[in-house]
Amino acid sequence: MVKGMRVQALDDDFEGLVVETVDGEILVEDSDGFILRFRESELIPIIDDRLNSDLAYVPDSVISEKEQPKRRQAPKVSAKERNAPMFEVDLHINKLVKSKRGMSNYEILTLQLDTARGQLDFAIRKRIPKMVFIHGVGEGVLREELYTLLRRYDGIKFYDADFQKYGAGATEVYLYQNATTR
């Protein structure tokens, strides 16, 4: 670096003029008259665009490597989408039939799974992006069978639904636009 050269720091918002070089360090004076010490590797020359237009890109490329990448913002969800009612399917047997009298556990579970399959296929056909299956807590048999059913579909992901809204007995399903069954 030559005395009188305009330079800027790589890792700081600083620029100034080289005053002198002492013991391998470069003394730089800023616009307020303060003198700071830098190693040569911490500085880059400010090239006058009028004189060296073909080299003008060098400082920007070096600086851009040092800059922190900007955080991507989460996609904005409109108030209409946020407040839209969720497509919910309640699989409790008392919501599916008037009376379960005379039905075996196998028949109850089969009816619940058939309902889940039919509603899931409906959501895929109608391109509904999210839905919630309310299965309750119980012994977890319906939940495990529902998960087995959901794993048969490509293009969906499922996870526990919002605990504050549904408690521990619901599963939220996200359907990609090309969801299909295997």
C-alpha positions as semicolon CSV with decimal commas, in nm:
position;residue;x (nm);y (nm);z (nm)
1;M;0,000;0,000;0,000
2;V;0,132;0,341;-0,098
3;K;0,115;0,654;0,115
4;G;-0,186;0,867;0,011
5;M;-0,381;0,567;-0,133
6;R;-0,751;0,552;-0,049
7;V;-0,840;0,218;0,117
8;Q;-1,131;0,052;0,287
9;A;-1,144;-0,221;0,552
10;L;-1,278;-0,562;0,458
11;D;-1,456;-0,644;0,783
12;D;-1,567;-0,296;0,883
13;D;-1,744;0,006;0,742
14;F;-1,428;0,214;0,726
15;E;-1,231;0,398;0,464
16;G;-0,945;0,644;0,472
17;L;-0,602;0,741;0,342
18;V;-0,280;0,549;0,401
19;V;-0,054;0,766;0,617
20;E;0,246;0,533;0,654
21;T;0,362;0,175;0,704
22;V;0,523;0,084;1,039
23;D;0,651;-0,265;1,130
24;G;0,429;-0,439;0,874
25;E;0,120;-0,246;0,985
26;I;-0,050;0,020;0,779
27;L;-0,162;0,341;0,948
28;V;-0,481;0,478;0,796
29;E;-0,639;0,817;0,870
30;D;-1,017;0,839;0,848
31;S;-1,222;1,147;0,754
32;D;-1,241;1,256;1,121
33;G;-0,862;1,257;1,158
34;F;-0,836;0,936;1,360
35;I;-0,549;0,703;1,276
36;L;-0,607;0,329;1,292
37;R;-0,370;0,034;1,243
38;F;-0,442;-0,249;0,999
39;R;-0,263;-0,544;0,848
40;E;-0,235;-0,525;0,471
41;S;-0,463;-0,830;0,437
42;E;-0,742;-0,637;0,610
43;L;-0,746;-0,355;0,355
44;I;-0,833;-0,316;-0,010
45;P;-0,759;-0,017;-0,227
46;I;-1,044;0,200;-0,348
47;I;-1,002;0,213;-0,722
48;D;-1,116;0,524;-0,906
49;D;-1,375;0,405;-1,161
50;R;-1,272;0,676;-1,408
51;L;-0,912;0,554;-1,422
52;N;-0,949;0,175;-1,401
53;S;-1,299;0,081;-1,504
54;D;-1,194;-0,279;-1,580
55;L;-1,074;-0,329;-1,220
56;A;-1,366;-0,158;-1,048
57;Y;-1,546;-0,485;-0,981
58;V;-1,270;-0,630;-0,761
59;P;-1,350;-0,451;-0,432
60;D;-1,722;-0,526;-0,461
61;S;-1,659;-0,896;-0,517
62;V;-1,427;-0,918;-0,218
63;I;-1,668;-0,724;0,000
64;S;-1,963;-0,937;-0,108
65;E;-1,775;-1,248;0,008
66;K;-1,743;-1,097;0,355
67;E;-2,099;-0,974;0,386
68;Q;-2,348;-1,182;0,578
69;P;-2,615;-1,336;0,355
70;K;-2,954;-1,173;0,392
71;R;-3,212;-1,381;0,569
72;R;-3,497;-1,494;0,354
73;Q;-3,829;-1,372;0,481
74;A;-4,104;-1,618;0,550
75;P;-4,374;-1,615;0,285
76;K;-4,652;-1,375;0,372
77;V;-4,976;-1,545;0,456
78;S;-5,282;-1,332;0,398
79;A;-5,533;-1,278;0,676
80;K;-5,786;-1,469;0,468
81;E;-5,562;-1,777;0,456
82;R;-5,465;-1,746;0,824
83;N;-5,825;-1,729;0,939
84;A;-5,964;-1,979;0,690
85;P;-6,125;-2,277;0,860
86;M;-5,905;-2,585;0,860
87;F;-6,044;-2,891;0,683
88;E;-6,103;-3,111;0,986
89;V;-6,209;-3,474;0,994
90;D;-6,322;-3,602;1,333
91;L;-6,271;-3,978;1,344
92;H;-6,438;-4,036;1,680
93;I;-6,689;-4,314;1,625
94;N;-6,976;-4,119;1,785
95;K;-6,927;-3,852;1,512
96;L;-6,947;-4,114;1,236
97;V;-7,248;-4,323;1,341
98;K;-7,553;-4,265;1,562
99;S;-7,480;-4,570;1,774
100;K;-7,187;-4,808;1,787
101;R;-7,398;-5,074;1,955
102;G;-7,333;-5,413;1,805
103;M;-7,012;-5,306;1,632
104;S;-6,687;-5,488;1,707
105;N;-6,361;-5,298;1,762
106;Y;-6,246;-5,420;1,421
107;E;-6,559;-5,280;1,251
108;I;-6,520;-4,947;1,433
109;L;-6,155;-4,915;1,332
110;T;-6,234;-5,014;0,972
111;L;-6,508;-4,749;0,949
112;Q;-6,275;-4,484;1,093
113;L;-5,996;-4,571;0,847
114;D;-6,235;-4,586;0,551
115;T;-6,361;-4,239;0,647
116;A;-6,004;-4,110;0,673
117;R;-5,912;-4,259;0,334
118;G;-6,223;-4,113;0,167
119;Q;-6,166;-3,765;0,312
120;L;-5,796;-3,774;0,219
121;D;-5,879;-3,871;-0,139
122;F;-6,138;-3,591;-0,148
123;A;-5,877;-3,339;-0,026
124;I;-5,632;-3,455;-0,294
125;R;-5,894;-3,424;-0,569
126;K;-6,002;-3,077;-0,452
127;R;-5,640;-2,965;-0,398
128;I;-5,695;-2,879;-0,034
129;P;-5,344;-2,808;0,100
130;K;-5,396;-2,889;0,470
131;M;-5,625;-3,100;0,676
132;V;-5,649;-3,228;1,032
133;F;-5,757;-3,573;1,144
134;I;-5,891;-3,571;1,499
135;H;-5,836;-3,921;1,634
136;G;-5,818;-3,870;2,009
137;V;-5,559;-4,008;2,247
138;G;-5,690;-4,341;2,378
139;E;-5,454;-4,636;2,342
140;G;-5,310;-4,504;2,016
141;V;-5,442;-4,780;1,789
142;L;-5,633;-4,546;1,557
143;R;-5,340;-4,303;1,543
144;E;-5,094;-4,576;1,442
145;E;-5,331;-4,718;1,181
146;L;-5,390;-4,366;1,047
147;Y;-5,012;-4,314;1,020
148;T;-4,984;-4,645;0,834
149;L;-5,252;-4,524;0,592
150;L;-5,083;-4,185;0,543
151;R;-4,745;-4,347;0,469
152;R;-4,905;-4,513;0,164
153;Y;-4,948;-4,174;-0,001
154;D;-4,676;-3,994;-0,193
155;G;-4,658;-3,617;-0,176
156;I;-4,788;-3,565;0,175
157;K;-4,631;-3,504;0,510
158;F;-4,799;-3,538;0,846
159;Y;-4,721;-3,437;1,199
160;D;-4,891;-3,367;1,532
161;A;-5,145;-3,088;1,498
162;D;-5,143;-2,768;1,705
163;F;-5,146;-2,880;2,067
164;Q;-5,317;-2,565;2,194
165;K;-5,607;-2,613;1,957
166;Y;-5,642;-2,994;1,940
167;G;-5,450;-3,136;2,233
168;A;-5,247;-3,451;2,175
169;G;-5,515;-3,632;1,975
170;A;-5,488;-3,485;1,625
171;T;-5,266;-3,515;1,320
172;E;-5,217;-3,239;1,064
173;V;-5,159;-3,343;0,705
174;Y;-4,994;-3,122;0,443
175;L;-5,073;-3,226;0,087
176;Y;-4,838;-3,130;-0,192
177;Q;-5,011;-3,047;-0,521
178;N;-4,910;-3,380;-0,678
179;A;-5,009;-3,611;-0,390
180;T;-5,096;-3,965;-0,497
181;T;-5,142;-4,305;-0,343
182;R;-4,882;-4,577;-0,391
